[in-house]
Amino acid sequence: MWQAEVRVDLDAIRENVARLKAGTGAELMAVVKADGYGHGMIPAARAALDAGATALGVCTMDEALTLRRAGITAPVLAWLLAPGLPLHEAVAADIQLGTAGLDQLAEMTAAALVADRPARLHLKIDTGLSRGGATAAEWPALVDAAVRAEADGLIEVVGLWSHLAYADAPGHPTIDRQLAAFTEGVALARRAGLRPRYRHLANSAATLTRPDTHFDLVRPGIAIYGLSPVPGEDYGLRPAMTARARVTVTKRVPAGSGVSYGHTYTTDRETTLAVVPLGYGDGVPRHASSRGPVQLAGEVRTIAGRVCMDQFVLDCGDDPVAPGDVATLFGSGAHGEPTADDWAAAVDTINYEIVTRLGGSRVPRHYDGERE
C-alpha cells in the first residue's frame, strides 16, 4: 500500500519520442537533465532510446556519469560545467562536452591529455540568449583554437550548437535573428576547417514548430514527457506523469472553521475536510495555497488554505470522502483530473517546473511500461 506516489508511464515517453522523430529528418537527442524533468533520468533515457533517440542530453558531468554507471552507452552531451571539475573522468567515459569559451577549451584539452584520448566537444555560440556560449566577438578565437587543438589530436569537434530564447512563441522575430546568427557562426567554423557531424539549435518548441531550425540534430526536452512547450497548443503528446496521494484524515467541521496555517481559508458552512499527505517538502508549490486544483471523489477541488510542508486540506462539502481515497493532483487529463498545465496556470508558472518539483521530491516514483 502506498501513501503518496508519482507514476510515470514509460510507454507515453516512447510514444512522444516516436512522434517527435516522425516530424523531422534530423537525429534526436533526448534531454534527460534534472532527473528526467522529474520523471527519473535513467528510466526516461532508456525509454527514449527504445523509441529511436540516438543521443542523450544532460546539464552536469555527474548526470552524464550516472548514465554511464547505469550501463547506458549511447552518446551523451553534458553542457553546464564549472571550472575545476575532473573533466578527464568525463573524457575517459566518452562523454561529449559543451564548450563555451577559450578557458573551457583549455581545461578540456588538458583533460584529454590526462585521459589519453581526444575530448569530444560541441562548440556553443551565443546567438542571442545571452546565457551560455561564446559571443559573436569571441567565436572566431574559439573556433581557431579548436582547429589547432583538433589538429594536435587533443579534441574532436563533434558539434556546433546554440539555444533559442523565444522558441515557445514560434513567430517571434528573435528566432529568425538567432537562426541567421547561428548559420553565420557555422559558416565561419567551416571556413576555418571544422567539419563536425552535428549542427543543433532546436529545443522542444522548435522541434515541433520550426523545421528550418532542425539541421542535423534536435534536442527536445519537455516534449518527450508529453507536455507542450508552447502554452495553449496541443501537439498530440501524452503526459507521462501522474502525482497522487491517499487521504489520511477526514472530518466534519462547522461553518466558520479556520483551515490550515494562518486561517487564510474559513469554511462558509458545515463541511467535510480531507487531509492529503503532500506538501512543499514534496514539491507542491506553497504558492498553490488556495489555488491548486486536485481531483478527489470525482470532483476537482481547490486547495483550502495554505500548503504545509507535508500536507494540505481540501474542502469536500457534503461529498462522501474517506481515509484512503485517492486525491490526484495532476495526470494526463484522460479521467477528468487536472494536468500539469492546469497547475502551471493556477500558480503562474510553467509545466516544466510542476513536474520537475513533484518528480524530484521524496515521493516514490513507480513506473508503468518497464521493459526487461
Salt bridges, closest charged atoms under 4 A:
GLU5 OE1 - ARG7 NH1 3.05
GLU5 OE2 - ARG244 NE 2.65
GLU5 OE1 - HIS366 ND1 2.60
ASP9 OD2 - ARG238 NH1 2.80
ASP11 OD1 - ARG14 NH1 2.68
GLU15 OE2 - ARG238 NH2 2.82
GLU27 OE2 - ARG197 NH2 3.07
ASP35 OD2 - ARG365 NH2 2.68
ASP50 OD2 - ARG14 NE 3.15
ASP50 OD2 - ARG371 NH1 3.79
ASP94 OD1 - ARG117 NH2 3.55
ASP94 OD1 - ARG120 NH1 3.68
GLU156 OE1 - ARG120 NE 3.31
ASP176 OD1 - ARG210 NH2 2.61
ASP212 OD2 - ARG210 NH2 2.83
ASP216 OD2 - ARG199 NE 2.75
ASP268 OD1 - ARG269 NH1 2.75
GLU270 OE2 - ARG252 NE 3.75
ASP282 OD1 - ARG362 NE 2.34
ASP310 OD1 - ARG362 NH2 2.45
ASP315 OD1 - ARG269 NH2 3.43
ASP318 OD1 - ARG252 NH1 3.04
ASP319 OD2 - ARG301 NH2 2.86
GLU353 OE2 - ARG357 NH1 3.14
ASP368 OD1 - ARG7 NH2 2.86
